[in-house]
Structures are given as structure tokens and as C-alpha cells.
Amino acid sequence: MKQPKLIQIKNLAKTYNNDGVETKALKNATFEIEPGEFIAIMGPSGSGKSTLMQMLGFLDKQTAGDYFFKGKNVKNYSDDELSDIRNQEVGFVFQAFNLLPRTSVYENVELPLLYNTQKNNKKENNLKIDNALKAVGLEHRVDHLSNQISGGQKQRVAIARALVNNPSIIFADEPTGNLDSKSGEAIMKIFEKLNKAGKTIILVTHEESIAEYARRIIQVGDGKITKDQRI
């Protein structure tokens, strides 16, 4: 039996209304994503690329159109189901790292497991955390506090946290924006390695040098998909 697409969006649109002023952030986006793709969403500030990622990542809801995730229309999910999907199917990596301050690397990576409705025992959680930290080369920093490590290491912790529940997709919003070029290159090589191991990566960036790590580039401008190219 043929497996459904990982993601299908059809005429997806988002309009914000602030004090009666409507802003069309996304207009009739239509495309599909297969499991294992590495996609860069590009566009200038205000183009709609972050809005698109927020909707794909179940952080925001569309005002029009349809979003199918693994064959099921997202409109048919309850709020609890959407919360479970965000926890178990999706990993997020942000420009600002979003680590808990003065908290150990271990505790930061553990956080998604604490919200997982499919609770594991301590031994299983330890193994998941260990595997996630090994994937980013930080198993030797497990007891360090988040304020005792470099920016590049903080982003590695954020990637490990995104990985710990073995999600279907990792979303990365400008993940190298706060890093120097050398640290940024190291982070992108981790994403590249994860993708080669089968992870679906969806990356938002405005930097062409970062987008070159992807195998498909979706360009967004004025809320519209202006180009969709495999490379």
C-alpha cells in the first residue's frame, strides 16, 4: 500500500487582522513534501517564510486552504492531538537557542520527554538523551550548564533537544543567525548528517550559503511561493 505524503498543502493562506487592518502573510501556497527531504525556505524579511514554517510546524493555524499531515487534514485534529504532534512528530530549532538558563545540558535535552504523553522510564529517557547528544557530538558536556557553553554548543544542545523524541520533521528557523561562520558551518554539517540518516529537515533562512546545504529551495515573496526548485 502506497504511503501518504508527509505533508500536502493546498491553497494555504494566512491573514492577520490587527485593529481592523488585514495583512495577507501567506497567499494560496500549494506544494508537497516527501519523507527525508531537506528543504530551505527562503525570502526577505516580511516575505511570509516564517509564517509558512509556523503553520507547517503546527504553531499557527491557516485562515484558508488545507494542510494534510501524513494523509490526515490538520483541521480534523483536536487541540490535544495537535499538542501531541508538536511534541512527538516535530522538533524545533530556533535562532535564539531557547535553552533554559542556568540549567544543565542534560535537563535542556530532557525537556520534551517530560511533556511526552507516552511516558518512558528513566532508563529509556537516559538512553534517548545520550543518543541525541551523541548525534551532535556533545555527550561530554552533559553536566555543563547552559551558560557555561559557547553559542555553537548551545545550538547543538537545541538540536539534540529537537531530536530526543525521534520526530518526523525538524524545523530550523535561522539556526545559524546568532553564530560566527565557523560555528554556523558546523551546525549545518550536523543537519546535513541528520538528513542523510533519513531525517526530514525544513530550514528557514535568508542566506544563500546556508540554503546550499538543502536539496530543495522554496522561495517566498510577498506571501506567495515564487519558486520551488530541487538542486
N, C-alpha and C positions, 0 to 999 in steps of 0.2 A: 504494500500500500504506500502510495506516494506521501511523503511528509509535507505538511504545510510550510509555507514560507515562514521565516522567523518573524518578519514584520511586513505588513502590507498597509500602505496608507493611500487613501483615495480622496482627492479634493479636500485635504486637511486645511483648515483655516482657523486663525485666532484673531479676534478683535477685542481690544481693551477699551473700556469706557471709563474715562476719568472726568467727573463733573459734566457729563453730557457730551464730552469730546471723544469721538471714536478714533482709535488708531488701529489700522489693519496691520498687525505684526507679521502675519503669515497668510498667503493667499493661494488656495487651491493647489497645495503640494500633493504630488502623486508619485510614488516610487515603491520599490520592494527591496528588502534586504534578506539575503540568504545567510544561514548559519556559517560562521567562520570568515565573514568579510572583515576588511579593515578599511573603514571609510573616514575620510576627512570632510567635515562640513566647513566651508569657507565663506567669508564675506566680510565686508567692512562693518564697523560699529553701527548698530541700528538696522542691519540688513534683515534680521529675523532668524539668524542662525542659532542663537541661544534659546529663543522661543521654540524653535523646532526641536532642539535637544531636550528641553524641559518637557515637551509633550511626549516625545519618544520615550523618555525616562519616567513617565507617569508622575511627574512633579506638577503638571498643569493639564487642564482639560481643554480640548478644542471647542470652538463655538460652532463649527460646521465640519462636515466630512466624516470619514470613517477611519478608524485605526484598528487593524487586526493584529493581534499578537499570538503567534502560534496557532493561527486559524480561528481565534475567537475575538469577536468585536469587543473592544475595551469598554464600550458603552454598557455592556451586559455584566460587567464586574461590579460587585459591591465595594464599598469603601474599605471593608476589611480585606477583601480579596486583593484590591489594589495595594494595600499596605503590605500584604504577604509577598506580592510580586516584587515590589520595590526592595524588600529585604532579601528574598531568596533568588530572584532571577536577574537582578540588576546590581551592578557595582558602580559607584560614582567616585571620580577623582576630580578635584577642583583646583583652580589656580592657587587659592589661599591655603591649601592643605587641609584646613578644618580639623586639626588634631585637638584633642583635649589638652589644655595647658597643665604643666607640672604633673603629667600622668605618664606612666611607663609606655614604652613601645608595645609591650605585650597587651596592656589594658586598652590601648587605642585600637589594635587589631581585633581584639576580642569583642568590641562593642556590637557589631552586627549579630554576633552569636547570642548576645543577651536579649535581643529583640526577636530572635527566631522562634516562631511558634512551634517548630519541630525541634524541641529541645534535645540536645545531646548531653551525654555525661561529661564530666570534667576531663577524663582521659581522651575522649573523642575531640573535645574542643582544643585541648593542648596540641593534639596531632594536626588539626586544621590550621591552628595559628603557626605552628612550626613549619608546616608545608608552605604557607603563604609567605612567611618571612624568608624561607629558603629561595622561593621563586624570585625575590627581589634582592637577594644577597645580603640580608640584614639579620640573620639568625644570631649573630654575635653581638647585636645591640638590644637584645630583648628586654634587658632590665634598665636600659637608659631612659631618662625622662625626655619628654618631647622637646623641652627647652635646652637639652644637652647635645642635640644633634644638628647637623647642617641642614640647609634648605633642601639640598638634593636628597638627603637621607629622610627628611620629613615627607617628601613626595613619595619615596619608596615605601614608607610606612602607610601612607594613604592608599597606595596601590595594593599593598598587602591586605589592608582592611577591605578594599573593594573585592579582593579575591577570596576572602576567607569562607564565604558561603558557596563558593563554586558557581557563580552566576552565569547565565546565558550570555549576557552582554556587559561590557564595561564601557561606560560613558566617561569621557575625559574632556572637561571644559577648560581650554587654555592651560594644560597641565605644566607647560614649561614657562609660563608668563612671568613667574617670580624667580626664575633660575638663570644663572650665567650659562653661556653657550655650552661649556663642557658638561655641566650637570644636566642641562636640557637634552643633550645628545645621549647621555647615559640613560635618562628616563625613557627616551623614545626607543632605544635599543631594547629596553625591557618590554615595552608594548609590542615591538616587533617580534620578540621571542614568544610572548604570550599568544600572539596571533598565529604564529607558526605552529604552536601547540594546539590550536583549534579554537581559541577564544575569539568571539566577535568583538571588535573594537570600533566604537564610534567616537571620533575625536572632533572637537570644535577648535578651530584655530584661524588666525588671520595671517599666519606666517607660512610662506610657500616652502621654506626649508623644512618645516615640521610636517606639512601636508605631504611632502615627498615620501615619507615613510609609509603612507597609506597605499592601497591598491585601487582605490576609487575615490574620486573627489566630486562632491556635490557643492556647487556654487549657489549662494543665495544672495539676491539683491532686491531691495525694496519689497521684501516679503515674498518674493517668488523664486522658484527654482529656475536659475538661468542656464545651468549646465550640469550634466551628470555624465562623468567620464571615467571609464576604467583605465588604469595606467599599468 
